[in-house]
Amino acid sequence: MIGIENGKGGTMEENVKKGILYIVVPCYNEEEALLPSAKTLLEKLGELRNSGTVSEKSRIVFVDDGSRDRTWELITQLYHAHEEITGLRFAHNRGHQNAILAGMMYAKDFCDYAVTIDADLQQDINAIERFIAEYEKGSEVVYGVRNSRNTDGFFKKLSATLFYKTMRFMGANIYENSADYRLMSAKALAALSEYGEVNLFLRGIIPDIGLTSSVVHFDVFPRMQGKSKYSLSKMMTLAADGVTSFSIKPIRMVFGMGILALLVGFGMIIHIVYEHYFGYTIDGWSSILMSIWVLGGAILLSLGIIGEYVGRNYMETKRRPRYYFWDVLSHDQICRDGICRDGFEREEDLI
């Protein structure tokens, strides 16, 4: 029987049996880790294909986040050597979250489901089969959650724990010890494309979609090549994006601090009157000094928190593009106005 061709580039009969998987890999200055990681990913994709788990049309999408080393050169070599490889290159460094989003938004037009994973492959890639198994049971989103943080240093482990607990306290629907290692169906990716904010925090946005989900636990291994590109400043930025994107509790806390400061002020007035009445005004110097420091600190902290929200709101209202592709290397078939062709290698072909 001849299968009917569908929009994903295969037959209906084929794709009912085998889902089209796209593995999205964000990269930033990963020339040391890229080739070993690509070899491992190609082997894993080959295993999934040979076992009949995924379609032959499955791909690996490397997203170069404006790297300054040979990362794009290596991606280009891989693209020409392997039909399974797709390369997307940002014009500038736009950040890890934007790189993940760009890869997923590209994949949504071709795949049945996409898995995102970091270029260093510290996450256990053998969990991909369990992701797919959960998808086949009906989950539109499958979250990867770390079994432990034993591979992290003390500071990172402590800061990560505090971050997740703070996010939960702020009201964000986020899985503790979750990572940007997850599976999303084409339906979930289409829903995600409706979210237009510039300050991205995918670990909070994706649960907010509300589709059927499940969790797969995985192990994390020490990084074998290169160094982590996620600096302390980037982690702090991600944390700020997470808090300000999903909670107004800090502003409400500022309001509460203002009320508390007002009550303390009234208490200090009573104390000053008491000191003055009994002739102890010299002793009140410490109280006045303490009041100045407490109120001054509270005011500066309040202005800082409000400024974060005003600044991020300013970025959102400009509606600038979150990223721009400088180069696109793809073997996928693209259809426009009823005409289909294989392969496109320029940004204009993707628009």
C-alpha positions, 0 to 999 in steps of 0.5 A: 500500500502506498502511504500518503505524504504528510507535512513532515516529509514522510508517509502517514504510514511511516510516521504513525509507527516512527516519530520524527525526532529532532535533537536541539543542541545549543553551542557557545565556544564549544570547539573542544567538545563539539566533535566528540559530542556530535559523534556520540549523538550520531551514534545514539540517533543511529541506534534509535533509527535502527531499533525502529524507535524514531524515523529515518528523517530524524535530525540533530540541530546545532545552534551556534550562539555567536561563538568566537572560536571554530564552533561554526566551522566544525558545524559546517564540516559536520553538515557536509559530512552527515545528512542528519546534521542541521546548523543554525548560526546567530549573528550575535551571542543571544544567550543559552535560552534563546539558542534553545528556543531558536532550535525548537522553533526551527524543529517544530515545522519538521518534527513530531517531538524535539529533545534539547540537550547541552553540547557538553553531553553531561546529561545522560543521553540514554534517557532519550529512550525514556523520554520517547516512551513517556511521549508515546504514553501520552505526554506532550512535555517530558521534563528531565530532572537530575537525580543529584547534584553531586557533580556540582561544586559546593557554591553551585549546589547551594545556589541552585537549591536556593534558586529553586526554593525561591522560585517555588516560593515566588509562585513559579510552577517549576520542577526542582533540579530540572534542566533544559534537557526535555522532550516537547511534542510538536503540539507543545512547540506550537503552543510555546511559539505563542509566548513572545516575551524577550526575557526568556526563562523556559523552565518556567514558561513551559510548565505554564503551557499546561499540557500533559507532562511527565518526569524522567530522572537522569544522571549527570556526568562530569564534563569531559572536554572544555569548560562550562560557558555558564558563568556566575553572571549568566546564572544570576541573569537567568535567576533574575529572568526567572523571578521577574518573569513569573512573580510580582511578589518582590514588588509586594514585598517592597510594599510590605517593607514600606509599611514596616518602615512606616511602623518603625518610624512611628516607633522611633518618633515615640522613642525620640519624644521619650528621650527628649522628655527625660533629657536623654537626647544625646543617647538618641544618636545611635537610634537616629543613625540606625534609623537612617541606615535601615530606611536608606537601605530599604529605600535603595533595595526597593528602588532596585527591585522596582527598577528591575521590573521597569527595565525588563518591561522596557525591553519587552515593549520594544518588541525587538527580535530575540535572535537573527540567523546569520547562516542556516545549513539544512538538508530538510525539505522546505515547502512554499506556495506548493513548491518543495525543495530539499536543502536551504543554506541562507537565512532568507530561505528560512523566512 
